[in-house]
Amino acid sequence: MTDTLIETITRNYIKGTHKASRPVDASSMVLINWRGTEPRILMGKRNPAAKFMPGFFVFPGGRIEREDGDAPHAGSLSEADMARLARFVSRPTERRLRGIALGAIRETFEETGFRLAVPASDAPAPMTDPSWVEFLSNGTVPTLDGVLYFARAITPPGRSRRFDTRFFVVDISGFDDLSTVRPTPDSELVELRWVTLDEAMKVEAAEITQIILGELKAFIQAGCAPEAVRPFFRAWHGKFQRISL
């Protein structure tokens, strides 16, 4: 299925002449809940009025903001994942790479209300970003412990908005509170669903999300092994391609 979807993306968004805008850094978080007979992941339906992927189901996420790399936090990504994040990146500073992961946590909180956090050991440094101010207001800080860098995809040049999105995976089964906010018609995500992997493959989603879901299923079936190859999808010489990180 992946090869067919890659061919579709090449045909619809890469073949022909396109004025390509520069992609901006973005990240998404795949929350996995292993409670029950099979794992479930959280997906949300984008507002039908949105300019990018309207009405499609996606993982929580969005563009990286200036303060993400400075947010107080606990834990860290593995050295191997930091090295993977740095590949094919100009000026891969530790702050920038850390901010990509923390941005996924912030966006998840903004869109779903779920805090991937642990109690703060000290009073965190003050932040100006309203989302971070709210996140930190209950005495917790975001945690990178257990977060795995899973995949990367750059929006092809034929789309009106382009993002260089990194996908992260984390098992949240051990968290006491898995509740999420109730979306409104004006929310960025107007519906939230905990779905099995098979159910996820049936929701209305863009081609790249379908590709990532297929890769995710294989990654989970392999036990989310730290040594597993991580896929990177990008347009290259007129074709959409998959390479390994």
N, C-alpha and C positions, 0 to 999 in steps of 0.2 A: 504493500500500500504506500509506503514511504516514497518509492521511486515514482509511482503514478502522481502523487501529490507534488513532488519536486518538478516533474514535467509540467504539471498544471501551472505552478508558480512561474516557471521559466516562460511558458507560453503567454500567460496573462499579464505578467508584470515586468518581464525583462526583455523579451523579444521586441524589436522595434526601437524607436527613438524616445527616450524619456529624459526629462530634465531632473536630475537627481539632486535632492537636497541632502545636506550632511546629516547623518543619523546622530541622535543624541543618546547619551548613556541612560539606560533604563534597567529595571530588574523586576523579577516576579518571584513569588514565594509559593511553593507547593507544600501545603500543610497536609500531613498524612496522619490519620487517626486509625490505629491498629486495633482499637476496641471493637469487639464483635467478631464475626466469623471471617471477614475479609476486610482489607484496608479500604478506607474511604478518603477521598481528597476533597478539598473545598474549592468550588468554582463559582463564579458569579456572572450574571448576565449583564452586559454593558447596556447603558441607557440607550434606547432607540434613537434619541436625539443627539448622541455623541457623533463627532466628526470622524472618529477613528474606530473601526470595527463596531458600528452600531448594531445592537441586538445580539451580538455574538457572545458565547460563553468564553471566559478567560480565567486565568489564575489571577489572584490579587497582585497588583503591581503598578508601576508607572515610572515616570522619569526621575532621575536622581537630582536632588536639590543641593544647594551650596553647602548647607550645614551637615549633611549626612555623614561626611567623613570625620566630623568633629564631635559627633554625638557620644556622650558617655555610654559605656557598654561593659558587659562582662564577657569573658571567653574570647575565642578567636577562631578563625578558620584554620584548617590544617595548612602546613607549609606546602603540601602538594597542590591544594586548591588555590592558594595564593599564587603559586607558580602558573597554574592553568589560567587563572584570571589575567595574569600579566601577558600571556601570549597574544600576539597580534594587536597590541595596545601601544599607542604612542604615549610616552611619558607615564609609565605605569607606577606611580608613586604608591606607597603603602596607604596613605590617606585616601587616595582615589579608589583603590581596590577595596579597602575596608568600607568606604562610603557606598559602593555599589551593593554590598551585602546588607548594610544597615538601612539603605534606602528601601530594600525589599521589605524589611521589617516595618519601617514607618508606613509605607504604602498599604501594607496588609492591615495595619491598625486603622489608617484613615478610611479604608473601604469596607472593613468588616468589624472593626471594634476589638479584634483579638490582639492581645499583647503577647508577643513572644518575649518574655521578660523574666527576670529574677529580682528579688529584693536588692536594693542598692546598699552597698556596704558603707558608703560615705555619701554626703550630700553632693549631688551631681553639679557640675558647672552649669551656670545659667545658659539657656538657649533662647534664640529669638524666633525660630520657626514655630508657628502656632501648633503644628502637629506634634513636634517634639516637646513643647511645653506641656501639652495635654498628656502625652505619653508618660512623661516623667513625674506627673503631678501626684501619682499615688504611691510614690516611694520606690518604684521599680526602675530598672534600666534594661534596655534590650540585651539579649544574650545571643552570642554567635556559637555557643557550644552546641554541637550536634547538627549544625547547619552544613549541608554539603552543596558544593557547586556542581550543578548537574548538566547544564546545556547552555548554549549561546545561539542567538539568531539575530541577524541584521535584516531589517525590512528591506525588500528589494527596491530598486530605484523607481519602479512604476507606481508606487503608492504615494499619496499626497503627504503623508507624514511618515517619517522614518525613525526607527529606534534600534539601538544596539542593545538588545535585551539579554541579560544573564538570568538564568533560571536556577533557583535554589530549592532544595528539598530538606524538610525537617520533620522528624517524628514528634508529634505533640501529644501522644497518647498519655504521657505521664503528667500532663498539666491538669490541675483540679478543675479549672473553669474553662470549658471549651465553647461557651456561649458566644454568639455573635450579635451584632446590632440588627434591628429590623429595618430593611431598606425602605425608602420612600420613592415616589415617582420621580423625584428630583435627584436621587442619589446617582453617583457614578455607576455603581452596580445596583440594579433595581431588583435583583433576585439573587439569593445565595443558596447553594445546594451542597450538601455532603453527598458525594456520589461514589459508587464503586468504579473501578477502572473500566469495567464493561459498560456501565451506564455513561461514563464520561465520553466514551467513543461514539455515543449516539446523540449527544447534545449538538445544537447548532454552533459550529465553531469555524473559524477561518482555517485555511489550509495549514498554516504554520502551527497553529494550536493542535490540529489533528496529528501533525508530524511529531510534535513534542510529546503528545499523549502516548503515541506508539513507543517512542524512546523511553518514556517514563515507565511504561508497563514492563519493558524489558529490564530496565534498571532495578525496579522493585523486585521483579522475579529473580534477579541475580543477587538479592539481598542488599542492595545499595552498597555494594562493595567499594571501599575507598580506592582500590586500584582499577576500577572499571574505566573504560575509555569514555570521555565526555564528548558529545557531538557539537559541532559548530556549523551552522547553516548560513551561507552567504552567497551573494551574486559574484560570479568570477568569470571574466571573459565571455559574457553573454549567456551564462547558464547559472542556475541555482544549484549549489553543490553542498554536500556534506563532507566535512573533514573531521579529523579527530584531534582533540586537545590533549 
